[in-house]
């Protein structure tokens, strides 16, 4: 499915994957913001969580469609193993998957929804694309910014959010959950028009353009 086809399609997401690392030591780190968003959906939709396919998974309904929520427990670099296993078990196509993850190239507070694309150097996305044999699936990228020149990226993404960042992170997680529900209900184009180009926490009106450049 091309990106244009995905934008024109009605809501067809069947699996929302939040990326992160399991364990309390990683719970509030920048690399785990995908987990945080899925946790917020779990709170709001109140589904029962169970362990299956090397993941914590749950289900909720949008109209008559069942949607899975997944937190892979394989650690970030092997996320694709768990995602592929769940998709195979439930006959979910890559084009029906939406992955939520952190992005160094977006400023904190920025969100980007798109269909398809490369990994941007993100190891979780690399793993999923390798297991699918394609990058043709949906993404919700959440900005965490880059560290200063003296900081190491690997250390930076595994650091907890600072006290100054926590209010913004809460707002981003809330808005991301809303964006996912809109995407599931109304499709990619509606969600992209509403959320792409917006800086969460600022009084910027939603962009009506489908731009991918910051």
C-alpha positions as CSV (number, residue, x, y, z in Angstrom):
1,X,0.0,0.0,0.0
2,X,1.4,3.4,-0.9
3,X,1.3,6.4,1.4
4,X,-1.4,8.0,-0.7
5,X,-3.5,4.8,-0.6
6,X,-3.2,4.7,3.2
7,X,-4.3,8.4,3.5
8,X,-7.4,7.7,1.4
9,X,-8.3,4.5,3.2
10,X,-10.8,4.4,6.0
11,X,-9.5,3.6,9.4
12,X,-7.9,0.2,9.1
13,X,-5.4,0.0,11.9
14,X,-5.6,-3.3,13.7
15,X,-2.5,-3.1,15.9
16,X,-0.9,-0.2,17.8
17,X,2.6,-1.0,19.0
18,X,4.4,1.1,21.6
19,X,8.2,0.7,21.6
20,X,10.4,0.7,24.7
21,X,12.4,-1.5,27.0
22,X,10.9,-3.7,29.7
23,X,11.9,-3.2,33.4
24,X,11.4,-0.5,36.0
25,X,14.9,0.9,35.3
26,X,13.7,2.0,31.8
27,X,10.2,3.1,32.8
28,X,10.5,6.8,32.5
29,X,13.3,7.1,29.9
30,X,13.1,8.9,26.6
31,X,13.3,5.7,24.7
32,X,10.2,4.4,26.4
33,X,7.7,7.1,25.4
34,X,6.0,4.6,23.0
35,X,5.3,2.4,26.1
36,X,3.9,5.4,27.9
37,X,1.4,6.2,25.2
38,X,0.2,2.6,25.1
39,X,-0.1,2.6,28.9
40,X,-2.3,5.7,28.6
41,X,-4.6,3.9,26.1
42,X,-4.7,1.0,28.5
43,X,-5.8,3.3,31.3
44,X,-8.5,5.0,29.1
45,X,-9.9,1.9,27.4
46,X,-9.5,-0.3,30.5
47,X,-8.8,-3.5,28.6
48,X,-7.4,-6.7,30.2
49,X,-3.7,-7.0,29.7
50,X,-2.1,-10.4,29.2
51,X,1.3,-11.8,28.3
52,X,1.5,-13.4,24.8
53,X,3.9,-13.3,21.8
54,X,6.8,-12.0,23.9
55,X,4.7,-8.9,24.8
56,X,2.1,-7.4,27.0
57,X,-1.0,-7.2,24.8
58,X,-4.6,-6.0,25.2
59,X,-7.6,-5.4,22.9
60,X,-10.2,-2.7,22.5
61,X,-12.9,-2.0,20.0
62,X,-13.5,0.9,17.6
63,X,-17.1,0.4,16.2
64,X,-17.0,-3.3,15.3
65,X,-13.3,-3.5,14.7
66,X,-10.9,-5.1,17.3
67,X,-7.6,-3.3,17.8
68,X,-4.7,-4.8,19.6
69,X,-2.3,-2.8,21.8
70,X,1.2,-4.2,22.1
71,X,4.3,-3.6,24.3
72,X,7.1,-5.9,23.1
73,X,9.1,-7.3,25.9
74,X,12.1,-8.3,23.7
75,X,14.0,-5.1,24.3
76,X,14.1,-2.4,21.7
77,X,16.6,-3.9,19.2
78,X,14.5,-7.1,18.8
79,X,11.1,-5.5,18.8
80,X,10.3,-6.9,15.3
81,X,10.4,-10.5,16.7
82,X,7.4,-9.8,19.0
83,X,5.5,-7.7,16.5
84,X,5.9,-10.2,13.7
85,X,4.8,-13.0,16.0
86,X,1.6,-11.2,17.0
87,X,0.8,-10.2,13.4
88,X,1.2,-13.8,12.2
89,X,-0.9,-15.2,15.0
90,X,-3.8,-12.8,14.3
91,X,-3.4,-12.4,10.5
92,X,-2.5,-8.7,10.7
93,X,-0.9,-7.1,7.7
94,X,2.0,-4.7,8.1
95,X,-0.2,-2.0,6.5
96,X,-2.6,-2.5,9.5
97,X,0.1,-1.7,12.1
98,X,0.8,1.7,13.7
99,X,4.1,2.0,15.7
100,X,4.6,4.7,18.3
101,X,8.2,5.6,19.2
102,X,10.7,8.3,20.1
103,X,12.4,10.5,17.5
104,X,15.7,12.3,18.0
105,X,15.1,14.5,15.0
106,X,11.9,16.1,16.3
107,X,11.9,18.7,19.0
108,X,10.2,17.8,22.3
109,X,6.5,18.5,22.0
110,X,6.4,17.7,18.2
111,X,4.4,14.8,16.8
112,X,4.5,13.3,13.3
113,X,2.1,10.8,11.8
114,X,3.0,9.2,8.5
115,X,2.7,5.9,6.6
116,X,5.9,4.2,5.5
117,X,9.4,5.4,5.4
118,X,12.9,4.6,6.7
119,X,14.1,3.9,10.2
120,X,15.8,7.3,10.8
121,X,18.4,5.2,12.7
122,X,15.9,3.9,15.3
123,X,16.8,0.4,16.2
124,X,13.3,-0.7,17.1
125,X,12.0,0.5,13.6
126,X,15.0,-1.2,11.9
127,X,14.0,-4.5,13.6
128,X,10.3,-4.3,12.7
129,X,11.1,-3.4,9.1
130,X,13.6,-6.2,8.8
131,X,11.1,-8.8,10.1
132,X,8.3,-7.4,7.9
133,X,10.6,-7.2,4.9
134,X,9.1,-3.7,4.3
135,X,8.7,-0.3,5.9
136,X,5.1,0.0,4.7
137,X,3.4,0.5,8.1
138,X,2.2,3.5,10.0
139,X,4.3,5.5,12.4
140,X,3.6,8.0,15.2
141,X,7.0,9.7,16.0
142,X,7.3,11.7,19.2
143,X,10.1,14.2,19.5
144,X,12.7,13.9,22.2
145,X,15.3,16.2,20.6
146,X,19.0,15.6,20.4
147,X,21.5,15.9,23.2
148,X,24.3,18.5,23.3
149,X,27.4,17.8,21.3
150,X,29.2,16.4,24.3
151,X,26.5,13.9,25.1
152,X,26.3,10.4,23.7
153,X,23.0,9.5,22.0
154,X,22.8,6.0,23.4
155,X,23.1,7.4,26.9
156,X,20.7,10.2,26.2
157,X,17.8,8.0,25.1
158,X,18.2,5.8,28.1
159,X,18.1,8.7,30.6
160,X,14.9,9.6,32.5
161,X,13.0,12.7,31.4
162,X,14.1,15.7,33.5
163,X,11.8,17.4,36.0
164,X,11.5,20.3,33.5
165,X,10.3,17.9,30.8
166,X,7.7,15.9,32.8
167,X,4.7,18.3,32.3
168,X,5.4,18.4,28.5
169,X,5.7,14.6,28.4
170,X,2.3,14.2,30.1
171,X,0.7,16.5,27.5
172,X,2.4,14.7,24.6
173,X,1.3,11.3,25.9
174,X,-2.3,12.5,26.3
175,X,-2.4,14.1,22.8
176,X,-0.8,11.0,21.3
177,X,-3.5,8.8,22.7
178,X,-6.1,11.2,21.2
179,X,-4.3,11.1,17.9
180,X,-4.3,7.3,17.8
181,X,-8.0,7.1,18.5
182,X,-8.7,9.7,15.8
183,X,-6.5,7.7,13.3
184,X,-8.3,4.5,14.2
185,X,-11.7,6.2,13.8
186,X,-11.2,8.5,10.9
187,X,-8.0,7.4,9.1
188,X,-4.5,8.8,8.5
189,X,-5.5,12.0,6.6
190,X,-7.7,13.3,9.4
191,X,-5.1,12.6,12.1
192,X,-2.2,14.0,10.0
193,X,-4.1,17.2,9.3
194,X,-4.9,17.7,12.9
195,X,-1.6,16.8,14.6
196,X,1.2,17.2,12.1
197,X,2.8,20.6,12.5
198,X,1.5,21.1,16.0
199,X,3.9,21.7,19.0
200,X,2.2,20.2,22.0
201,X,2.0,22.7,24.9
202,X,2.1,25.8,22.5
203,X,-0.8,27.8,21.2
204,X,-0.2,26.7,17.6
205,X,-3.3,25.8,15.6
206,X,-3.3,22.5,13.8
207,X,-1.6,22.5,10.4
208,X,-3.8,21.8,7.4
209,X,-0.8,20.7,5.4
210,X,0.6,17.2,5.1
211,X,4.2,18.3,5.5
212,X,7.0,16.1,6.9
213,X,9.7,18.7,7.2
214,X,10.3,20.6,10.4
